[in-house]
């Protein structure tokens, strides 16, 4: 029951996060925004607060009650999502996105802390995979429902509806989670939280995982922020059509990626080899090639099809990245390790990636070059290549770490 509720929480977290992506064209038209401003709203306005608040909230989750932290965060981000529907200017929309980011910053660390206390280590990869499946499922629902609601009732109604659902889910989570068992591991109490974070980052195994996480942000966030506007402008799709097609494919790839990735990671851990990042690294390299072709495909359906490997790589990586982080961090530091991965993947790439794409798109388009947004989105496959390389290096370092301890 707890994993099911956590899955719902993870789904809603992703829905509230990606709604501005599918609603971008409607918001841009209504509020008169540029692509650069869209990049700011979907990037810096969310990423900075999300990343910087992750570690403090993870500390509360590790040392206190992850149940209460998660309920609090859910209430905050749901309320701010509803307020996003009242935005009448770029500034107000940006402020509400800061609020959503503040609440969502504690979702993954506190969720992982609950899993660490309730699920035995041999099955945590599967449990993290189920929890992580909320990301692609949330993307599917957010894109499909968000696009349909926007076309039928306006983009503001989509924000109001998502926020209302969060209030109901917060009560369900509070009841389903029950009192959290005390933390069994005491190793993390031996040194200050931030000092132990620096110690983790000083480990070559964790450092290369962190570097790979940073680069992932430059691939995933611009991809989701501008895929819908790209398909709408380039191939003439409606918001609902893109939301349904893109959302369903992302959801299916997410289910496949997390359900296969979690148990696969568990098997690798049980083998004792420490080779815990090779498969997702290779998939990122494949996704970089197909995404490049997608940006210049002659037909819309072909472009969407060529984006599928990238969708799969983003979801497939989740249980591997978080599981590897927990493996290196050790008992009692799961939320801390998760928050560091979130900071890596959620700060620099999401803050700068959409902004870089937005500026490049405006610049190329102003120069009279067709498919300006497509050229700007080449950042995605470039970052995917670098992600694959960084994760292959991390794979080797973690194998050395496992064999040497």
NORLINCOR-V159706 format. One record per run of one state. SS is the DSSP state (hx for helix, st for strand, lp for the rest). FROM is the first residue (numbers start at 1). TO is the last residue. If there is no record, write none. Layout:
BEGIN
<<SS | FROM | TO> <SS | FROM | TO>>
END
This chain:
BEGIN
<<lp | 1 | 1> <hx | 2 | 22> <lp | 23 | 23> <hx | 24 | 31> <lp | 32 | 34> <hx | 35 | 42> <lp | 43 | 43> <hx | 44 | 63> <lp | 64 | 65> <hx | 66 | 84> <lp | 85 | 89> <hx | 90 | 104> <lp | 105 | 106> <hx | 107 | 118> <lp | 119 | 120> <hx | 121 | 153> <lp | 154 | 154> <hx | 155 | 177> <lp | 178 | 186> <hx | 187 | 190> <lp | 191 | 192> <hx | 193 | 202> <lp | 203 | 203> <hx | 204 | 235> <lp | 236 | 238> <hx | 239 | 271> <lp | 272 | 277> <hx | 278 | 294> <lp | 295 | 299> <hx | 300 | 329> <lp | 330 | 333> <hx | 334 | 346> <lp | 347 | 347> <hx | 348 | 366> <lp | 367 | 371> <hx | 372 | 376> <lp | 377 | 377> <hx | 378 | 404> <lp | 405 | 405>>
END
